[in-house]
Amino acid sequence: MLYLKETNLEDAEKEWLFVKDMPEDEFGLMNKWPGISFEDFKATALPVLMDHAKGLNLREGLVPETFFFLWDDDRIVGQFRLRHHLNETLRTGAGHIGYFVRKDLRGKHYGTEGLKLLLEIARNIVPEDEFYLRVCKINPASLHVMLNNGGRIVAENEDRFFVRINNPGKAI
Ligand SMILES: CC(C)(COP(=O)(O)OP(=O)(O)OC[C@H]1O[C@@H](n2cnc3c(N)ncnc32)[C@H](O)[C@@H]1OP(=O)(O)O)[C@@H](O)C(=O)NCCC(=O)NCCS
């Protein structure tokens, strides 16, 4: 069964194994902790992730953000991130959502299904009428994930498409 679960202490070891193997930057999806040790993950990364989900200890310019892991039964296959609302930087930049699927498991629709699950959660959190996403033009897999979930390209610049998906929930 496929499900999203917020970052949490109980799953720390599996979360760590996943995060330490993520690249630092793939098509703008950033990971601050490539190669991190388990001790450092527990001491630094986990508290930051769990605080930010609650809107705690955010530095200037950041909004609350929840990191979910996509689980297929007892195995983590992806990471999906939700920024709870926009600010000016996000509105014209990265938007609400980021995601990553483990390299050796791509092309099995985890990306598409994971975003679908994230949107179901996001509709109860995000106050804006639409979800904002952004994708590199040289990343067709990610664009397909968005289009598969009702995404519409609304703008582009030299190297990126800007995509919107209707938010049927519009949490206040
Ligand atoms: C983007 C990413 C999450 C997609 O994950 P995934 O599990 O492989 O996605 P899916 O299996 O759902 O495939 C999505 C679609 O992309 C298509 N696709 C995959 N590679 C493609 C390629 N090179 N060219 C065109 N389409 C491609 C698939 O056919 C599928 O389309 P379909 O459903 O219409 O057949 C994954 O590639 C990834 O983690 N990339 C690195 C991080 C990243 O780019 N994040 C997004 C930043 S905007």
The ligand as a Gaussian input file, in Angstrom:
#p B3LYP/6-31G(d) Opt

LIG

0 1
 C       10.318000      13.755000     -11.194000
 C       10.276000      12.414000     -10.488000
 C        9.730000      12.611000      -9.087000
 C        9.331000      11.493000     -11.273000
 O        9.169000      10.301000     -10.522000
 P        8.639000       8.966000     -11.184000
 O        8.226000       8.072000     -10.094000
 O        9.621000       8.436000     -12.156000
 O        7.357000       9.504000     -11.972000
 P        6.288000       8.640000     -12.729000
 O        6.694000       7.202000     -12.775000
 O        4.975000       8.981000     -12.150000
 O        6.431000       9.169000     -14.226000
 C        5.917000      10.420000     -14.581000
 C        5.777000      10.541000     -16.083000
 O        7.015000      10.965000     -16.637000
 C        7.227000      10.260000     -17.833000
 N        8.654000      10.278000     -18.068000
 C        9.619000       9.735000     -17.317000
 N       10.822000      10.012000     -17.838000
 C       10.578000      10.747000     -18.958000
 C       11.398000      11.309000     -19.964000
 N       12.734000      11.222000     -19.892000
 N       10.803000      11.984000     -20.958000
 C        9.455000      12.113000     -21.012000
 N        8.648000      11.600000     -20.092000
 C        9.200000      10.921000     -19.089000
 C        6.637000       8.904000     -17.550000
 O        6.373000       8.222000     -18.736000
 C        5.373000       9.293000     -16.817000
 O        4.413000       9.771000     -17.735000
 P        3.067000       9.002000     -18.018000
 O        2.423000       8.777000     -16.683000
 O        2.310000       9.943000     -18.855000
 O        3.489000       7.724000     -18.662000
 C       11.677000      11.753000     -10.426000
 O       12.195000      11.669000     -11.734000
 C       12.657000      12.510000      -9.547000
 O       12.696000      12.295000      -8.342000
 N       13.474000      13.398000     -10.132000
 C       14.483000      14.142000      -9.391000
 C       13.902000      15.246000      -8.526000
 C       12.968000      16.146000      -9.317000
 O       13.151000      16.376000     -10.510000
 N       11.972000      16.664000      -8.623000
 C       10.982000      17.561000      -9.227000
 C       11.512000      18.928000      -9.293000
 S       10.305000      20.007000     -10.114000

